[in-house]
Each structure stands twice: as structure tokens, then as C-alpha cells.
């Protein structure tokens, strides 16, 4: 019985699925064992493939680690930019709308599985192996700061907030919205919806005290 799918179409899908399986397995192993403690045999076993398959797809452990960071960063960025598209450019209630936006950022980008993976890898390995994260800041956070800063600049142009440096304001906003969650996240605990909302409310109130339009 034929599937009706041409071989040259089916094979790349199988290859892509296997590559993703290895990436996800490697992420779990690196998070659990650290870069130094991980090895290709552990990753192959976790992925259910041969060690040669891992080498064929990604080369050595260092290249695989970089691929893991890149893949998680790409997925994290995709979630963040999708959420940024919901930024309240024309708010009916600036505080309430920013709180809802902050809740979405926490839920979709900070407290999701990709955010937890990336944070754990950064905390564990960035000091010891900075070369493995070279380029990550420019490809991830810097783009996000600029995109969010541009949205805050539009609010300022509309006379709703008063800011001088949009990128800096974006960094401060992102730091504020998960400040109350950091201890839980560092302990590996998932903040509840209520905790995420409370953190967002605290952040937005403080943000508007600093940058809200003065009467």
C-alpha cells in the first residue's frame, strides 16, 4: 500500500523530525547533567538513536550544544514576537492593557518550557563556557529589546508615557514583569497563574509611576 507521498518529500520530513528529537533530547541532558557531564552516548540514549546518528546530524558535543541554544532561542523568539504583536498600541486603559500584555509575556515566554530550558542553560553554563553563547545576545535579547522599545516609543509619541531611551525602557519593563517570579523560577518551580498576574500588576504599576504621563 502506498502513502501517496513522494519519497523526496517524505525523507526530509523524517530527517527533520529526527533532528528535532535529538535537539530536544540534548536539551534535557544538558539541563540535567550540565555541559561537562553530558556526552553523546547519553544524548543518543535519551533520543533513542545511535551515537553515529547524533554525530551525523550535529557533529561533536560543542556543536550540538550550540544547536540546542540556537533552536531554543529561535522558538523563544517566535513566541515573544507573536506576543509582541498583541502589544496595546492604542490602549483603552493603559494600565489594564499593559498588565494583560505582561501576563501574556510571562505565560508565553518566561514561564513556558523553552524559557525555562534557556534560563537553566544560561545560569549553569554561560560563565564557564561563554564562547558557546557567543552571538546569542545579539540574536535574542537585543532584537527583543529593540522591538519592544519601538512599541513603547509609539506610546510616547501618542503622549501616553514619557521616555527618553526606548530600548532601556524595554529592558526595564521585561525585568520588572518577572522580578517577583525569579526566586520560584530559579528553584525550578512553575509560578501559578495568580502569581504571574500579581507580578505583572506590580510591574506595570511601578513602570507607570516612573514613565506614566504627568498631569
Secondary structure, 3 states (H helix, E strand, C coil): CCCCCCHHHHHHHHHHHHHHHHHHHHHHHHHHHHHHHCCHHHHHHHHCCCHHHHHHHHCCHHHHHHHHHHHHHHHHHHHHHHHHCCCCCCCCCHHHHHHHHHHHHHHHHHCCHHHHHHHHHHHHHCCCCHHHHCCHHHHCHHHHHHHHHHHHHHHHHCCCECCCCHHHHHHHHHHHHCHHHHHHHHCCCCCCHHHHHHHHHHHHHHHHHHHECCC
